[in-house]
Structures are given as C-alpha cells and as structure tokens.
C-alpha cells in the first residue's frame, strides 16, 4: 500500500542514527524532543523515495554512492529561510562606518565580506545597499560573497525576487531605489545583484569554507542557534584558521561564542558587538574590550 506521513514512524534507534548523520554532515543538531520536527521535515522525502521507514532513508544517505543529490534535498528540507532586509543594522553600520574606513586607511587591497548562510540573500543585499548609500563602491574595491548550503535558497537569492515580508524593516525609499515592482513581487536592481557573488557552501565542510573564510569580515548570524556546541566550535575554528588578522566575525544578537572558542576577542566596535580574530600575541581568553 502507499506510504504516507501517518504510516511512517521514527523509532528512537533510527532517530539517533539519522540525527547524528545529519549533525555530522551539516552541523544541524536535533535534540531528542525535536524528533517530531525532524519527522515532519523529512517525511516527504522518504515517501518520495518509496521507502517504508526512516531507517531505509538513513541507509541511502549513509551508504548510497549516489546520495549527493539526495543530501541537497535534505538540506533544502531542513533549511530555515526566514530572514529580511535591514536586520540587526547596528552591525552593518559598524561595518560601513568603522571597519571599511579603517581597512582602506591602511590598505589598497580589496576588502572581502562574506555573508555565510545567507538564505535567500537579504543579508548580503542589505550590506550592498548600505555600502552603496555611503558611496563606497565608487571609491574602493569591495567584494561581497553570499553563500548557503540550500540549493533552493540560493536559487531564490540569484533571482533576487522578494515579497512583502522581506521588506518589513527596510525604509520605503530604499525599496523604491533598489527594487522594481514585478508580477512576482519586488526584483532587486541588476546593479545591486551584481555586487554579490553567490555560491554554495556547507559550513560543516572545510573545503567549502576554506576559500570563503579568507574574507576579512564574516557575517554568520542566526545560524549557530541550530548547531551543537561541537559544530559551532568546529566552524569557528575553520573561520579562524583561514581569516586574515585582524578578522571580524559577526553573529546574531542571541548567539554567543564566549563558551565555545578562545580564538576571538569579544569587542565593541562602533556601537555593535563583534568577535575579532586575535593578532599574534593576543589574549588567551575571549574578552570584552572597547574598540571603536
């Protein structure tokens, strides 16, 4: 008989196997009490494959030589694409008003900014708008990278079409300036889209992170709330390994790295909090300093 989400169960043993495999491959971690959430998200994929159990699906993901395409579907199913323009702007202002001027006061080298786990692209487009408003693109070489592990999220980011929900915090004059009304919603201006290089990257995979983390500034906001402490530690360690010094890491307002890493100093810059990669001979512990 055909299987449905009602006929599929997720026994404790299968949940542990599947949860740990997902954790290993993506960094995402589901506590035991969140088993039902994992079931709801993955049931359609299990049914699509014609499997009668999650254990069968686990074996596919774990051992099948052609599982790469299936993993893309898993990441799409588990990804959280809830974001919007002009979010947590104190950090973006610190970038535009303090970090960018500081960089170009001592260097002519391009400044690379990486929006890691950018979902459907609102964050890197926000950064691009803020920099454009201050005239930085006309006078300095700045590169913006936007990445996500979800292929469907990146496809939306590349199209640059957004609905009203994405604009709930963006000043109306900026929407009128940088977006054009279309049948599907609001489309980002081509000149804005061209400021960003989009690419796929799984933050749990070093080969994906290595080239991108050479950025002097990394925005990785509202991502670590879905990671285990171990996954956060591994990802931040990769960031630190490849970032130049000084390097600046922005995380979400509800996220803290103080208990998972000592490789960054926690500082205040231009009215915003940021983790700064230590210079040679830096402090041994993450500390709070004034740095404005």
C-alpha positions, 0 to 999 in steps of 0.5 A: 500500500502507499506510504504516507506521513501517518504510516511512517514512524521514527523509532528512537534507534533510527532517530539517533542514527539519522540525527547524528548523520545529519549533525555530522554532515551539516552541523544541524543538531536535533535534540531528542524532543525535536524528533517530531520536527525532524519527522515532519521535515523529512517525511516527504522525502522518504515517501518520495523515495518509496521507502517504508521507514526512516531507517531505509532513508538513513541507509541511502544517505549513509551508504548510497554512492549516489546520495549527493543529490539526495543530501541537497534535498535534505538540506533544502528540507531542513533549511530555515529561510526566514530572514529580511532586509535591514536586520540587526543594522547596528552591525552593518553600520559598524561595518560601513562606518568603522571597519571599511574606513579603517581597512582602506586607511591602511590598505589598497587591497580589496576588502572581502565580506562574506555573508555565510548562510545567507538564505535567500540573500537579504543579508548580503543585499542589505550590506550592498545597499548600505555600502552603496548609500555611503558611496563606497563602491565608487571609491574602493574595491569591495567584494561581497560573497553570499553563500548557503548550503540550500540549493533552493535558497540560493536559487531564490537569492540569484533571482533576487525576487522578494515579497512583502515580508522581506521588506518589513524593516527596510525604509520605503525609499530604499525599496523604491531605489533598489527594487522594481515592482514585478508580477512576482513581487519586488526584483532587486536592481541588476546593479545591486545583484551584481555586487554579490557573488553567490555560491554554495557552501556547507559550513560543516565542510572545510573545503567549502569554507576554506576559500570563503573564510579568507574574507576579512569580515564574516557575517554568520548570524542566526545560524549557530542557534541550530548547531551543537556546541561541537559544530559551532566550535568546529566552524569557528575554528575553520573561520579562524584558521583561514581569516586574515588578522585582524578578522571580524566575525559577526553573529546574531544578537542571541548567539554567543561564542564566549563558551565555545572558542578562545580564538576571538576577542569579544569587542565593541566596535562602533556601537555593535558587538563583534568577535575579532580574530586575535593578532599574534600575541593576543589574549588567551581568553575571549574578552570584552574590550572597547574598540571603536 
